[in-house]
Amino acid sequence: MSETPPNTLQYRFDGPEEAPVLILGPSLGTTWHMWDRQVPELTKQWRVFRFDLPGHGGAPAHPAGSVGDLAARLLATLNALGVHRFGYAGCALGGAVGIELALRHPDRVASLALVAASPRFGTADEFRQRGVVVRTNGLDPIARTAPDRWFTGGFAAAQPAITEWAVQMVRTTDPGCYIAACEALAGFDVRPELGRVGVPTLVLVGSDDQVTGPAEARTLVAGIPDARLAVVPGASHLVPVEQPAAVTDLLVRHFSTAWQQPYDTGQTALPAAPVGPAAVVPPQVVPIAEIAPVAAPPQPAAPADRYETGLKIRREVLGDAHVDRTLAQADDFSGDFQDFLTRYAWGEIWARPGLDRRTRSCVALTALVAGGHLEELASHTRAALRNGLTPDEIREVLLQTAVHCGVPAANSAFGVAQRVIREETTPAE
């Protein structure tokens, strides 16, 4: 294992030092142990490099809010080790990192395998909503439902030890890093760029994956010029765990045949990394950092860019569904007003660097209560949750309005906010 500065990732090596490097990237909420069953076979030909996401598996809790940031940290880690060219296989979020590397650093990636991956993971709203749930309730609700998302029902019932391992793996992740990873997935969309992935690519998916299933896999295959599809029957999202032999065989065949110069990796000789035997179940780790603060808002944009900047911020704060609905209702009469809101309110005022978004939400809630604008209070209560305010903090803001805006106004505001908070923070069954 490694000592881990903030700009790098926790990692381990397995396999012969002189072999070419093959990287295995984990899914959100998992650790490098999700690849344990593949390592014995893969290390016969490759020096296997596995890494943990920030705050996962006991890794230091330095949140990374974008896939590009994760890819940069991985490259910084590899650069320090003298590894230049490598094969890469990643699952879900780990797959997104692989696509990012192939797009931005094509000279580094020799061959690529994307497992349970997608060019866009659901919608931004879905992942930001998950962040709201975690910020309010912690990771326990997400952990308890992980087996339903990751495994088929038959596998989960037949393998209670692995099911419990999955629950504990999520439960012991740092909440702030999990929320940041959700933000990374919310902002990931490379659909227009798939044609520029220029390395041999295997797209591998479980037939019963309800998270990123065969439809998403076919989108990848259709967009990436040199891509092949493999559908593993009887497997859900965490297919390397559920069907380890099939996944191992597919990876061995892909990297053995698609890697054009398997021993010309550009790496230097590496000292053996001190690692212990891979455990079947990783130890429980108490989260070691508080929830990360929301990233600073963007700098003010030039006038020509204010509409696009404003639309981006408006979507991030209010959510795609709300903005799409509002813009769809605009017509010749109201269209200019919506344009004004996007450019001025969101592209200028919300884009200013003087206040962070949490503070702006506090101001917005107070102003709406003072003005009696309850019809707007619901959407800005949702925005406050997305911007990082907890229900307790929203309650304190509304209590303060009772002093300065009047008890009747605060009473009405509490009714609106209570309904929204219940809707937004109740974990999905």
One Martini backbone bead per residue (centre of mass of N, CA, C, O) as a GRO file, in nm:
protein
  429
    1MET     BB    1   0.103   0.031   0.004
    2SER     BB    2   0.030   0.387   0.038
    3GLU     BB    3   0.119   0.701   0.044
    4THR     BB    4  -0.133   0.986   0.051
    5PRO     BB    5  -0.165   1.246  -0.112
    6PRO     BB    6  -0.408   1.464  -0.227
    7ASN     BB    7  -0.306   1.419  -0.553
    8THR     BB    8  -0.359   1.117  -0.490
    9LEU     BB    9  -0.369   0.755  -0.464
   10GLN     BB   10  -0.460   0.471  -0.335
   11TYR     BB   11  -0.246   0.174  -0.357
   12ARG     BB   12  -0.171  -0.140  -0.542
   13PHE     BB   13   0.036  -0.424  -0.600
   14ASP     BB   14   0.038  -0.701  -0.840
   15GLY     BB   15   0.295  -0.883  -0.943
   16PRO     BB   16   0.528  -0.860  -1.170
   17GLU     BB   17   0.759  -0.610  -1.225
   18GLU     BB   18   0.814  -0.666  -1.550
   19ALA     BB   19   0.532  -0.621  -1.616
   20PRO     BB   20   0.271  -0.498  -1.740
   21VAL     BB   21   0.030  -0.256  -1.679
   22LEU     BB   22  -0.279  -0.311  -1.493
   23ILE     BB   23  -0.576  -0.139  -1.443
   24LEU     BB   24  -0.813  -0.119  -1.160
   25GLY     BB   25  -1.135   0.022  -1.136
   26PRO     BB   26  -1.372   0.143  -0.926
   27SER     BB   27  -1.667   0.177  -0.777
   28LEU     BB   28  -1.902   0.326  -0.625
   29GLY     BB   29  -1.856   0.220  -0.285
   30THR     BB   30  -1.589   0.079  -0.336
   31THR     BB   31  -1.308  -0.132  -0.364
   32TRP     BB   32  -1.036  -0.315  -0.465
   33HIS     BB   33  -1.182  -0.588  -0.372
   34MET     BB   34  -1.369  -0.630  -0.627
   35TRP     BB   35  -1.092  -0.771  -0.775
   36ASP     BB   36  -0.986  -1.031  -0.632
   37ARG     BB   37  -1.080  -1.267  -0.842
   38GLN     BB   38  -0.882  -1.157  -1.083
   39VAL     BB   39  -0.579  -1.147  -0.991
   40PRO     BB   40  -0.449  -1.433  -1.019
   41GLU     BB   41  -0.471  -1.435  -1.336
   42LEU     BB   42  -0.356  -1.153  -1.420
   43THR     BB   43  -0.062  -1.195  -1.281
   44LYS     BB   44   0.056  -1.381  -1.511
   45GLN     BB   45   0.090  -1.104  -1.715
   46TRP     BB   46   0.049  -0.874  -1.492
   47ARG     BB   47   0.075  -0.564  -1.332
   48VAL     BB   48  -0.138  -0.494  -1.079
   49PHE     BB   49  -0.337  -0.195  -1.044
   50ARG     BB   50  -0.483  -0.059  -0.752
   51PHE     BB   51  -0.755   0.162  -0.646
   52ASP     BB   52  -0.883   0.416  -0.441
   53LEU     BB   53  -1.112   0.613  -0.359
   54PRO     BB   54  -1.186   0.871  -0.196
   55GLY     BB   55  -1.282   0.749   0.122
   56HIS     BB   56  -1.214   0.455   0.040
   57GLY     BB   57  -1.091   0.198   0.219
   58GLY     BB   58  -0.926   0.425   0.401
   59ALA     BB   59  -0.884   0.656   0.240
   60PRO     BB   60  -0.821   0.958   0.211
   61ALA     BB   61  -1.034   1.256   0.259
   62HIS     BB   62  -1.015   1.378  -0.071
   63PRO     BB   63  -1.218   1.527  -0.254
   64ALA     BB   64  -1.370   1.451  -0.584
   65GLY     BB   65  -1.578   1.644  -0.822
   66SER     BB   66  -1.439   1.486  -1.073
   67VAL     BB   67  -1.326   1.288  -1.322
   68GLY     BB   68  -1.077   1.458  -1.392
   69ASP     BB   69  -0.956   1.454  -1.108
   70LEU     BB   70  -0.919   1.150  -1.085
   71ALA     BB   71  -0.736   1.120  -1.333
   72ALA     BB   72  -0.513   1.310  -1.230
   73ARG     BB   73  -0.443   1.145  -0.976
   74LEU     BB   74  -0.364   0.890  -1.121
   75LEU     BB   75  -0.135   1.011  -1.292
   76ALA     BB   76   0.034   1.114  -1.054
   77THR     BB   77   0.086   0.833  -0.940
   78LEU     BB   78   0.219   0.708  -1.194
   79ASN     BB   79   0.445   0.914  -1.231
   80ALA     BB   80   0.586   0.851  -0.956
   81LEU     BB   81   0.631   0.537  -1.067
   82GLY     BB   82   0.695   0.532  -1.391
   83VAL     BB   83   0.412   0.511  -1.540
   84HIS     BB   84   0.293   0.538  -1.870
   85ARG     BB   85   0.188   0.265  -1.991
   86PHE     BB   86  -0.152   0.114  -2.009
   87GLY     BB   87  -0.396  -0.076  -1.889
   88TYR     BB   88  -0.771  -0.050  -1.867
   89ALA     BB   89  -1.006  -0.126  -1.596
   90GLY     BB   90  -1.354  -0.025  -1.536
   91CYS     BB   91  -1.614   0.042  -1.293
   92ALA     BB   92  -1.811   0.273  -1.377
   93LEU     BB   93  -1.650   0.516  -1.245
   94GLY     BB   94  -1.391   0.372  -1.341
   95GLY     BB   95  -1.479   0.392  -1.641
   96ALA     BB   96  -1.486   0.700  -1.662
   97VAL     BB   97  -1.184   0.731  -1.617
   98GLY     BB   98  -1.102   0.574  -1.872
   99ILE     BB   99  -1.232   0.764  -2.077
  100GLU     BB  100  -1.079   1.017  -1.992
  101LEU     BB  101  -0.800   0.908  -2.060
  102ALA     BB  102  -0.852   0.841  -2.363
  103LEU     BB  103  -0.921   1.143  -2.437
  104ARG     BB  104  -0.674   1.315  -2.285
  105HIS     BB  105  -0.454   1.040  -2.282
  106PRO     BB  106  -0.383   0.841  -2.539
  107ASP     BB  107  -0.072   0.769  -2.480
  108ARG     BB  108  -0.135   0.589  -2.209
  109VAL     BB  109  -0.347   0.400  -2.352
  110ALA     BB  110  -0.358   0.073  -2.480
  111SER     BB  111  -0.621  -0.043  -2.325
  112LEU     BB  112  -0.987  -0.106  -2.290
  113ALA     BB  113  -1.223  -0.156  -2.008
  114LEU     BB  114  -1.586  -0.147  -1.976
  115VAL     BB  115  -1.770  -0.170  -1.672
  116ALA     BB  116  -2.070  -0.072  -1.615
  117ALA     BB  117  -2.097   0.162  -1.825
  118SER     BB  118  -2.113   0.519  -1.931
  119PRO     BB  119  -2.146   0.833  -2.087
  120ARG     BB  120  -2.409   0.852  -1.891
  121PHE     BB  121  -2.533   0.874  -1.552
  122GLY     BB  122  -2.810   0.940  -1.600
  123THR     BB  123  -2.876   1.212  -1.398
  124ALA     BB  124  -2.790   1.483  -1.225
  125ASP     BB  125  -3.028   1.476  -1.026
  126GLU     BB  126  -2.990   1.192  -0.909
  127PHE     BB  127  -2.706   1.249  -0.773
  128ARG     BB  128  -2.784   1.501  -0.610
  129GLN     BB  129  -3.003   1.359  -0.449
  130ARG     BB  130  -2.814   1.157  -0.312
  131GLY     BB  131  -2.655   1.375  -0.163
  132VAL     BB  132  -2.889   1.473   0.012
  133VAL     BB  133  -2.940   1.206   0.159
  134VAL     BB  134  -2.655   1.178   0.283
  135ARG     BB  135  -2.642   1.452   0.433
  136THR     BB  136  -2.898   1.375   0.614
  137ASN     BB  137  -2.862   1.030   0.668
  138GLY     BB  138  -2.632   0.918   0.545
  139LEU     BB  139  -2.516   0.588   0.433
  140ASP     BB  140  -2.716   0.368   0.525
  141PRO     BB  141  -2.939   0.368   0.302
  142ILE     BB  142  -2.742   0.305   0.070
  143ALA     BB  143  -2.622   0.044   0.186
  144ARG     BB  144  -2.890  -0.128   0.210
  145THR     BB  145  -2.939  -0.097  -0.123
  146ALA     BB  146  -2.690  -0.208  -0.276
  147PRO     BB  147  -2.762  -0.508  -0.347
  148ASP     BB  148  -2.997  -0.431  -0.542
  149ARG     BB  149  -2.801  -0.282  -0.749
  150TRP     BB  150  -2.556  -0.510  -0.777
  151PHE     BB  151  -2.752  -0.766  -0.754
  152THR     BB  152  -2.902  -1.037  -0.782
  153GLY     BB  153  -3.134  -1.201  -0.600
  154GLY     BB  154  -3.002  -1.484  -0.600
  155PHE     BB  155  -2.721  -1.399  -0.507
  156ALA     BB  156  -2.792  -1.253  -0.242
  157ALA     BB  157  -2.925  -1.508  -0.111
  158ALA     BB  158  -2.666  -1.709  -0.152
  159GLN     BB  159  -2.464  -1.445  -0.049
  160PRO     BB  160  -2.452  -1.308   0.252
  161ALA     BB  161  -2.153  -1.223   0.289
  162ILE     BB  162  -2.133  -1.039   0.037
  163THR     BB  163  -2.368  -0.858   0.106
  164GLU     BB  164  -2.246  -0.749   0.372
  165TRP     BB  165  -1.989  -0.641   0.247
  166ALA     BB  166  -2.130  -0.426   0.075
  167VAL     BB  167  -2.257  -0.266   0.303
  168GLN     BB  168  -1.989  -0.200   0.458
  169MET     BB  169  -1.843  -0.054   0.231
  170VAL     BB  170  -2.038   0.187   0.225
  171ARG     BB  171  -2.064   0.262   0.531
  172THR     BB  172  -1.727   0.324   0.543
  173THR     BB  173  -1.758   0.567   0.386
  174ASP     BB  174  -1.703   0.883   0.311
  175PRO     BB  175  -1.946   1.112   0.273
  176GLY     BB  176  -1.804   1.346   0.122
  177CYS     BB  177  -1.682   1.161  -0.103
  178TYR     BB  178  -1.948   1.051  -0.206
  179ILE     BB  179  -2.073   1.319  -0.289
  180ALA     BB  180  -1.847   1.398  -0.485
  181ALA     BB  181  -1.890   1.151  -0.672
  182CYS     BB  182  -2.174   1.230  -0.752
  183GLU     BB  183  -2.085   1.493  -0.888
  184ALA     BB  184  -1.909   1.359  -1.098
  185LEU     BB  185  -2.144   1.203  -1.235
  186ALA     BB  186  -2.328   1.449  -1.292
  187GLY     BB  187  -2.085   1.584  -1.488
  188PHE     BB  188  -2.097   1.330  -1.680
  189ASP     BB  189  -2.053   1.380  -2.051
  190VAL     BB  190  -1.937   1.192  -2.359
  191ARG     BB  191  -2.113   1.148  -2.613
  192PRO     BB  192  -1.972   1.347  -2.830
  193GLU     BB  193  -1.665   1.190  -2.780
  194LEU     BB  194  -1.644   0.881  -2.852
  195GLY     BB  195  -1.497   0.898  -3.139
  196ARG     BB  196  -1.203   0.963  -2.978
  197VAL     BB  197  -1.171   0.674  -2.903
  198GLY     BB  198  -0.845   0.505  -2.991
  199VAL     BB  199  -0.893   0.225  -2.843
  200PRO     BB  200  -0.919  -0.080  -2.758
  201THR     BB  201  -1.260  -0.196  -2.669
  202LEU     BB  202  -1.428  -0.326  -2.386
  203VAL     BB  203  -1.775  -0.402  -2.335
  204LEU     BB  204  -1.908  -0.475  -2.010
  205VAL     BB  205  -2.215  -0.659  -1.914
  206GLY     BB  206  -2.490  -0.721  -1.738
  207SER     BB  207  -2.798  -0.850  -1.815
  208ASP     BB  208  -2.927  -0.734  -1.510
  209ASP     BB  209  -2.860  -0.438  -1.530
  210GLN     BB  210  -3.024  -0.143  -1.376
  211VAL     BB  211  -2.811   0.092  -1.409
  212THR     BB  212  -2.588  -0.013  -1.646
  213GLY     BB  213  -2.686  -0.151  -1.913
  214PRO     BB  214  -2.710  -0.265  -2.234
  215ALA     BB  215  -2.789   0.011  -2.351
  216GLU     BB  216  -2.534   0.164  -2.261
  217ALA     BB  217  -2.334  -0.028  -2.395
  218ARG     BB  218  -2.431   0.025  -2.689
  219THR     BB  219  -2.355   0.322  -2.692
  220LEU     BB  220  -2.054   0.275  -2.671
  221VAL     BB  221  -2.018   0.092  -2.921
  222ALA     BB  222  -2.136   0.299  -3.126
  223GLY     BB  223  -1.913   0.535  -3.054
  224ILE     BB  224  -1.672   0.340  -3.054
  225PRO     BB  225  -1.479   0.232  -3.303
  226ASP     BB  226  -1.304  -0.001  -3.113
  227ALA     BB  227  -1.566  -0.197  -3.019
  228ARG     BB  228  -1.679  -0.449  -2.782
  229LEU     BB  229  -1.934  -0.680  -2.684
  230ALA     BB  230  -2.017  -0.805  -2.342
  231VAL     BB  231  -2.259  -1.033  -2.214
  232VAL     BB  232  -2.340  -1.128  -1.885
  233PRO     BB  233  -2.498  -1.374  -1.753
  234GLY     BB  234  -2.635  -1.346  -1.441
  235ALA     BB  235  -2.588  -1.021  -1.404
  236SER     BB  236  -2.514  -0.725  -1.265
  237HIS     BB  237  -2.336  -0.451  -1.182
  238LEU     BB  238  -2.122  -0.636  -1.006
  239VAL     BB  239  -1.981  -0.851  -1.211
  240PRO     BB  240  -1.697  -0.931  -1.086
  241VAL     BB  241  -1.844  -1.064  -0.834
  242GLU     BB  242  -2.074  -1.247  -0.961
  243GLN     BB  243  -1.877  -1.316  -1.239
  244PRO     BB  244  -1.556  -1.380  -1.226
  245ALA     BB  245  -1.477  -1.584  -1.451
  246ALA     BB  246  -1.594  -1.435  -1.696
  247VAL     BB  247  -1.442  -1.170  -1.659
  248THR     BB  248  -1.158  -1.278  -1.663
  249ASP     BB  249  -1.164  -1.404  -1.945
  250LEU     BB  250  -1.229  -1.140  -2.099
  251LEU     BB  251  -0.981  -0.979  -2.009
  252VAL     BB  252  -0.760  -1.166  -2.109
  253ARG     BB  253  -0.842  -1.167  -2.407
  254HIS     BB  254  -0.832  -0.865  -2.460
  255PHE     BB  255  -0.536  -0.792  -2.355
  256SER     BB  256  -0.389  -1.011  -2.533
  257THR     BB  257  -0.501  -0.897  -2.827
  258ALA     BB  258  -0.515  -0.560  -2.806
  259TRP     BB  259  -0.223  -0.539  -2.722
  260GLN     BB  260   0.019  -0.434  -2.930
  261GLN     BB  261   0.259  -0.371  -2.692
  262PRO     BB  262   0.290  -0.543  -2.410
  263TYR     BB  263   0.618  -0.455  -2.333
  264ASP     BB  264   0.575  -0.137  -2.427
  265THR     BB  265   0.514   0.080  -2.153
  266GLY     BB  266   0.736   0.291  -2.028
  267GLN     BB  267   0.840   0.164  -1.777
  268THR     BB  268   0.982   0.130  -1.482
  269ALA     BB  269   1.135  -0.008  -1.241
  270LEU     BB  270   0.977  -0.159  -0.960
  271PRO     BB  271   0.920  -0.177  -0.649
  272ALA     BB  272   0.804  -0.359  -0.416
  273ALA     BB  273   0.500  -0.366  -0.269
  274PRO     BB  274   0.369  -0.362   0.048
  275VAL     BB  275   0.160  -0.641   0.075
  276GLY     BB  276  -0.106  -0.806   0.161
  277PRO     BB  277  -0.342  -1.011   0.173
  278ALA     BB  278  -0.632  -1.053   0.022
  279ALA     BB  279  -0.932  -0.979   0.129
  280VAL     BB  280  -1.261  -1.051   0.123
  281VAL     BB  281  -1.301  -0.847   0.368
  282PRO     BB  282  -1.292  -0.543   0.454
  283PRO     BB  283  -1.223  -0.332   0.681
  284GLN     BB  284  -1.340  -0.132   0.902
  285VAL     BB  285  -1.398   0.228   0.859
  286VAL     BB  286  -1.374   0.526   0.994
  287PRO     BB  287  -1.456   0.816   0.923
  288ILE     BB  288  -1.207   1.107   0.879
  289ALA     BB  289  -1.428   1.317   0.763
  290GLU     BB  290  -1.594   1.570   0.679
  291ILE     BB  291  -1.802   1.721   0.501
  292ALA     BB  292  -1.768   1.874   0.224
  293PRO     BB  293  -1.751   2.157   0.082
  294VAL     BB  294  -1.870   2.353  -0.135
  295ALA     BB  295  -1.786   2.467  -0.412
  296ALA     BB  296  -1.684   2.726  -0.560
  297PRO     BB  297  -1.792   2.956  -0.746
  298PRO     BB  298  -1.786   3.096  -1.027
  299GLN     BB  299  -1.674   3.323  -1.217
  300PRO     BB  300  -1.735   3.582  -1.381
  301ALA     BB  301  -1.870   3.643  -1.684
  302ALA     BB  302  -1.879   3.720  -1.983
  303PRO     BB  303  -2.135   3.851  -2.154
  304ALA     BB  304  -2.145   3.627  -2.384
  305ASP     BB  305  -2.161   3.391  -2.138
  306ARG     BB  306  -2.411   3.434  -1.943
  307TYR     BB  307  -2.619   3.232  -2.034
  308GLU     BB  308  -2.458   2.968  -2.006
  309THR     BB  309  -2.377   3.013  -1.715
  310GLY     BB  310  -2.664   3.050  -1.602
  311LEU     BB  311  -2.776   2.775  -1.691
  312LYS     BB  312  -2.580   2.602  -1.534
  313ILE     BB  313  -2.645   2.712  -1.249
  314ARG     BB  314  -2.949   2.670  -1.255
  315ARG     BB  315  -2.928   2.360  -1.277
  316GLU     BB  316  -2.751   2.302  -1.025
  317VAL     BB  317  -2.960   2.434  -0.820
  318LEU     BB  318  -3.263   2.342  -0.937
  319GLY     BB  319  -3.255   2.155  -1.174
  320ASP     BB  320  -3.343   2.012  -1.465
  321ALA     BB  321  -3.648   1.972  -1.435
  322HIS     BB  322  -3.725   2.260  -1.357
  323VAL     BB  323  -3.596   2.410  -1.598
  324ASP     BB  324  -3.735   2.259  -1.826
  325ARG     BB  325  -4.022   2.332  -1.741
  326THR     BB  326  -3.994   2.640  -1.750
  327LEU     BB  327  -3.893   2.669  -2.049
  328ALA     BB  328  -4.136   2.515  -2.181
  329GLN     BB  329  -4.351   2.744  -2.081
  330ALA     BB  330  -4.234   2.933  -2.263
  331ASP     BB  331  -4.303   3.224  -2.459
  332ASP     BB  332  -4.338   3.513  -2.625
  333PHE     BB  333  -4.411   3.657  -2.353
  334SER     BB  334  -4.184   3.501  -2.139
  335GLY     BB  335  -3.899   3.459  -2.271
  336ASP     BB  336  -3.747   3.723  -2.192
  337PHE     BB  337  -3.759   3.672  -1.886
  338GLN     BB  338  -3.595   3.407  -1.884
  339ASP     BB  339  -3.345   3.534  -2.007
  340PHE     BB  340  -3.301   3.739  -1.781
  341LEU     BB  341  -3.265   3.539  -1.550
  342THR     BB  342  -3.024   3.384  -1.666
  343ARG     BB  343  -2.829   3.627  -1.706
  344TYR     BB  344  -2.864   3.787  -1.430
  345ALA     BB  345  -2.924   3.608  -1.183
  346TRP     BB  346  -2.724   3.365  -1.278
  347GLY     BB  347  -2.483   3.498  -1.463
  348GLU     BB  348  -2.419   3.722  -1.231
  349ILE     BB  349  -2.501   3.687  -0.930
  350TRP     BB  350  -2.448   3.372  -0.887
  351ALA     BB  351  -2.142   3.412  -1.021
  352ARG     BB  352  -2.032   3.544  -0.793
  353PRO     BB  353  -1.751   3.530  -0.552
  354GLY     BB  354  -1.848   3.652  -0.262
  355LEU     BB  355  -2.041   3.394  -0.243
  356ASP     BB  356  -2.160   3.114  -0.155
  357ARG     BB  357  -2.422   2.897  -0.205
  358ARG     BB  358  -2.515   2.868   0.082
  359THR     BB  359  -2.549   3.171   0.140
  360ARG     BB  360  -2.743   3.232  -0.092
  361SER     BB  361  -2.968   3.050   0.017
  362CYS     BB  362  -3.017   3.201   0.277
  363VAL     BB  363  -3.099   3.467   0.142
  364ALA     BB  364  -3.329   3.359  -0.036
  365LEU     BB  365  -3.512   3.251   0.186
  366THR     BB  366  -3.549   3.516   0.340
  367ALA     BB  367  -3.663   3.687   0.105
  368LEU     BB  368  -3.912   3.510   0.044
  369VAL     BB  369  -4.044   3.538   0.319
  370ALA     BB  370  -4.057   3.850   0.330
  371GLY     BB  371  -4.228   3.856   0.044
  372GLY     BB  372  -4.430   3.602   0.023
  373HIS     BB  373  -4.285   3.372  -0.182
  374LEU     BB  374  -4.397   3.058  -0.173
  375GLU     BB  375  -4.375   2.957  -0.471
  376GLU     BB  376  -4.043   2.979  -0.447
  377LEU     BB  377  -3.958   2.824  -0.184
  378ALA     BB  378  -3.950   2.532  -0.279
  379SER     BB  379  -3.718   2.550  -0.490
  380HIS     BB  380  -3.512   2.681  -0.275
  381THR     BB  381  -3.507   2.442  -0.086
  382ARG     BB  382  -3.388   2.245  -0.284
  383ALA     BB  383  -3.140   2.417  -0.343
  384ALA     BB  384  -3.024   2.417  -0.055
  385LEU     BB  385  -2.971   2.114  -0.044
  386ARG     BB  386  -2.781   2.109  -0.297
  387ASN     BB  387  -2.583   2.336  -0.157
  388GLY     BB  388  -2.555   2.195   0.162
  389LEU     BB  389  -2.791   2.220   0.330
  390THR     BB  390  -2.946   2.140   0.608
  391PRO     BB  391  -3.233   2.104   0.774
  392ASP     BB  392  -3.129   2.249   1.028
  393GLU     BB  393  -3.038   2.508   0.879
  394ILE     BB  394  -3.311   2.582   0.760
  395ARG     BB  395  -3.453   2.613   1.030
  396GLU     BB  396  -3.277   2.851   1.131
  397VAL     BB  397  -3.357   3.047   0.910
  398LEU     BB  398  -3.666   3.045   0.975
  399LEU     BB  399  -3.641   3.140   1.267
  400GLN     BB  400  -3.517   3.413   1.190
  401THR     BB  401  -3.768   3.512   1.029
  402ALA     BB  402  -3.960   3.533   1.274
  403VAL     BB  403  -3.819   3.787   1.387
  404HIS     BB  404  -3.802   3.977   1.104
  405CYS     BB  405  -4.091   3.880   0.940
  406GLY     BB  406  -4.267   3.695   1.106
  407VAL     BB  407  -4.471   3.444   1.210
  408PRO     BB  408  -4.665   3.395   0.971
  409ALA     BB  409  -4.447   3.367   0.755
  410ALA     BB  410  -4.291   3.132   0.894
  411ASN     BB  411  -4.524   2.933   0.908
  412SER     BB  412  -4.558   2.900   0.603
  413ALA     BB  413  -4.265   2.819   0.546
  414PHE     BB  414  -4.257   2.558   0.712
  415GLY     BB  415  -4.464   2.406   0.543
  416VAL     BB  416  -4.308   2.403   0.279
  417ALA     BB  417  -4.030   2.292   0.377
  418GLN     BB  418  -4.126   2.028   0.506
  419ARG     BB  419  -4.227   1.897   0.246
  420VAL     BB  420  -3.965   1.906   0.085
  421ILE     BB  421  -3.777   1.757   0.282
  422ARG     BB  422  -3.929   1.491   0.280
  423GLU     BB  423  -3.901   1.437  -0.023
  424GLU     BB  424  -3.573   1.469  -0.046
  425THR     BB  425  -3.484   1.278   0.229
  426THR     BB  426  -3.625   1.024   0.143
  427PRO     BB  427  -3.548   0.721   0.103
  428ALA     BB  428  -3.540   0.487  -0.118
  429GLU     BB  429  -3.678   0.157  -0.146
   0.00000   0.00000   0.00000
